[in-house]
Amino acid sequence: MIPIELTVNGRRYVETVEPRLLLSDFLRHGLGLTGTHVGCEHGVCGACTVRLDGVAVRSCLLLAAQADGAEVLTVEGLAQDGELTALQEAFRRHHALQCGFCTPGILMAADDLLSRGAPPSRDEIVDLLSGQLCRCTGYTPIVDAIAEVART
């Protein structure tokens, strides 16, 4: 067991973990933040995407120990004081989620893309989604929701 310290959604944690524990498992099982979904466990589907020190990463490809000293933002940390973000509201308005399994990872990846400065083009949004697997929506509503927020 090894000690780690990290901040998750603004809250500091000091924990002891097994060296081989994945960040996704630490978030889900250790902290009870089940919005971080685990789909493929190979970094392909994007369902486990979180932001680590402000950058979108696949939490199934990182060990919890690698997040030692870092700041992690999960989908649970997006909404503040119970108020959905503009991106979450746009997903709701555009029906950009159906089963919801992929939604947290897509929201985190889109949040990262939208934070980079210049508003992304529709092609850049489509490119972002090439790394996110969704089996329900056909992606058009997701692209529309992200594009709406990018324009504001």
N, C-alpha and C positions, 0 to 999 in steps of 0.2 A: 504494500500500500504506500502511496505517496501523497503528500499534501499539495493542494492547489488552492489558489485564491483567484477569484475572478468576479466580475460584475456582470450580472445578467438582468437585463431590463431595468437597470438603475439600482439594483440591489446587490450588495456585496455578499459573497459567499466564501467561506473558508471550509473546505471539505477534504476528506481523505478518500482517494480513489485507487482502484487497481490500475497499474500502468497501461493495460491494454483496453481500458474502457473507452468506447467511442463517445465523442461529444454528443452525438444524437441520443445515445442511451443515457448519458448523464443528465441531459436536459429532460428527457421524458420520464425516466424511472427515478433518477436521483432528486430532481427538483419538481417533478409533477407537471412540467410544461409540455403537455401532449399535443400542442399545435404543431410542433416540429414532427412531421410524419416521416416514417422510414418506409421506403418503397423497395428500391432495388438493392440497397447496401453496396452499390458500386459507383455511386456518384453520377449516374446517368439520368435518373428520372427528375431530379431537382426537388423532390418533396421535402427533403430535409434542409433546404437552404435557410441559413440564418446569416446575420451580419456579424462579423468578427472584426473588431476595431474599425467598423464602418464599411467593410468590404464583404460582399456576398460570397459565402463559402458553402460547400456541401459538408454538413456536420457529420455525415456518415463516413467521411474520408479523413476525419481528424480525430485524434485522441483527445480526451478531456484534458490530459496533462499538457497538450500543446496550447490550450487556451489559458494556461496559468498566467496571471497578470493581465489578461485581456478583458475587453468589454464585449459582451455578447448581447445582441438584440434578437429576440424571437418575435414571432407574430403576435404573441400576447403583449409585447411591449410597444406595439404600434399605436394603439388607441390610448389616449391620455384622458384620465378622469371619466372613463366610460364613453367618451366621444370618439366615434370612428374618424379616421383620417379621410382626407379627400379621396385618396386612392381606394380605401375600403368602401366609401360611399359610392364611388364610380362603379366598382365591381357589383355592388348591390343593384344600382340603377340599370346597368347594362346586362344583368343576369349572367355575369361572367364567372359564375360558379354553379355547379350542379351538385355533384356528389360531395364536393368540398375537399377531397383528399389532396389534390394538387394545389389548392388555393393558397395555403400558408406559404409554401415555397415560392410560388409565383409572386405573391405580394412582396415577399422579402427581396426577391431578385429585381422586381420592378421598382421597389423603394430605393434600392441601390442605384439602378439606372437613372431614376429621376433626380437623385441627389448629386449627380456628376456635373451639374452646371447647365450647359445648353440643353434646351428641350430636345429629346430624341425624335428622330423622324420615324415615320411608320415602319420603314424598312429596318431601322435599328431595333424597334420594339419586336418585330417579327424575328429578327436575328436573336434577340434575347430569349424569346420563347422556344427557339430551336433546342435549347438545353433544358426545357421543362416539359414533362410528359403529362398531357391531359387527355383523357379518353372520352370525355363527356361533351365538351362545348364546341369543338371544332375550331377553337382559338379566336374566331372573329370577335365575339363579345369581349374577350380578354384584351385583345389589341385595341378595340374601341374604348374600353375603360381606361387603359393606360394612356392612350393618345389624348383622351379628353383631359386628363390631369396634366399631361405634358403641355397642353395649350394654355392652361390657366396660370 
